[in-house]
Amino acid sequence: MMVVEQFQAAREQTIDWLITSGLSAFEGYAIGQVLNRAWIKYNSRLLLDLHDEGERSWLAAQAEWLAKLGSLGGPVSLLAAVRAID
C-alpha cells in the first residue's frame, strides 16, 4: 500500500468509527481538528521533503491523533491503522 493510501485508509476508518461511535458532536469536532492537523503535517512532510523537522512534526501529529482516539475508546484496529502510517 502506498504511503498516502495508508493515511487515507486510517482517516476513513476514523470517520467511519466516529459515525457509529455515539460520541458527542464536540468530541467529533475535536477529532476532526486533530485529523486536519495530522493531514497538514503529513502532506507537508511528503511535499516539502523537510526531513528531520517534517518527520518530527508528523510524528507529533500522529501521536496526538493516537492519543485522542485512545482517550475516546477508539478500537484497537483503528489505532493500529494510524500507527502503521509511514
C-alpha distance (Angstrom), angle and dihedral (degrees) to the residues before:
residue distance angle dihedral
M1 . . .
M2 3.77 . .
V3 3.78 117.4 .
V4 3.81 94.6 -111.8
E5 3.79 90.1 49.5
Q6 3.82 89.3 55.4
F7 3.79 90.6 55.4
Q8 3.80 93.4 44.9
A9 3.80 92.3 48.6
A10 3.81 92.1 50.8
R11 3.81 90.6 46.1
E12 3.80 91.8 51.1
Q13 3.81 91.1 47.3
T14 3.80 89.0 51.6
I15 3.80 91.9 51.6
D16 3.82 92.4 45.6
W17 3.79 89.9 50.3
L18 3.81 91.2 48.9
I19 3.80 91.4 53.2
T20 3.81 92.9 53.6
S21 3.81 100.1 32.6
G22 3.78 100.1 82.0
L23 3.80 91.9 -132.6
S24 3.77 119.2 155.3
A25 3.79 121.3 -95.4
F26 3.81 88.7 -110.4
E27 3.82 91.8 55.6
G28 3.81 90.2 46.7
Y29 3.79 89.8 50.6
A30 3.81 90.7 50.2
I31 3.80 91.3 52.5
G32 3.81 89.5 46.7
Q33 3.79 89.7 55.4
V34 3.81 91.0 49.9
L35 3.83 90.1 49.3
N36 3.80 91.4 51.1
R37 3.80 92.3 50.9
A38 3.81 90.9 46.6
W39 3.82 91.2 49.8
I40 3.80 92.2 50.9
K41 3.81 93.1 48.2
Y42 3.78 92.2 44.3
N43 3.80 93.6 50.1
S44 3.79 92.0 45.1
R45 3.77 90.0 53.7
L46 3.80 92.0 50.5
L47 3.79 99.8 40.0
L48 3.77 101.8 38.0
D49 3.78 96.7 35.9
L50 3.79 90.3 -140.5
H51 3.80 93.4 169.7
D52 3.80 110.4 -166.9
E53 3.80 99.8 14.4
G54 3.80 93.6 41.1
E55 3.79 91.4 46.4
R56 3.82 92.8 50.6
S57 3.79 90.9 46.5
W58 3.80 92.0 50.5
L59 3.81 93.1 46.1
A60 3.80 90.1 52.0
A61 3.82 90.9 50.6
Q62 3.81 91.0 46.7
A63 3.81 90.3 50.6
E64 3.81 90.4 50.1
W65 3.82 90.1 50.7
L66 3.82 91.3 49.8
A67 3.79 92.5 46.3
K68 3.81 92.8 50.6
L69 3.80 92.9 47.8
G70 3.78 91.2 45.9
S71 3.79 93.6 49.3
L72 3.81 90.5 52.5
G73 3.80 95.2 46.9
G74 3.78 100.4 -101.0
P75 3.81 114.2 -176.5
V76 3.79 119.1 -96.9
S77 3.81 91.6 -118.1
L78 3.81 90.7 56.8
L79 3.80 92.4 48.4
A80 3.80 89.0 49.8
A81 3.82 91.0 51.1
V82 3.80 91.2 52.9
R83 3.82 92.0 46.4
A84 3.82 90.4 50.6
I85 3.81 93.9 61.7
D86 3.81 108.3 111.6
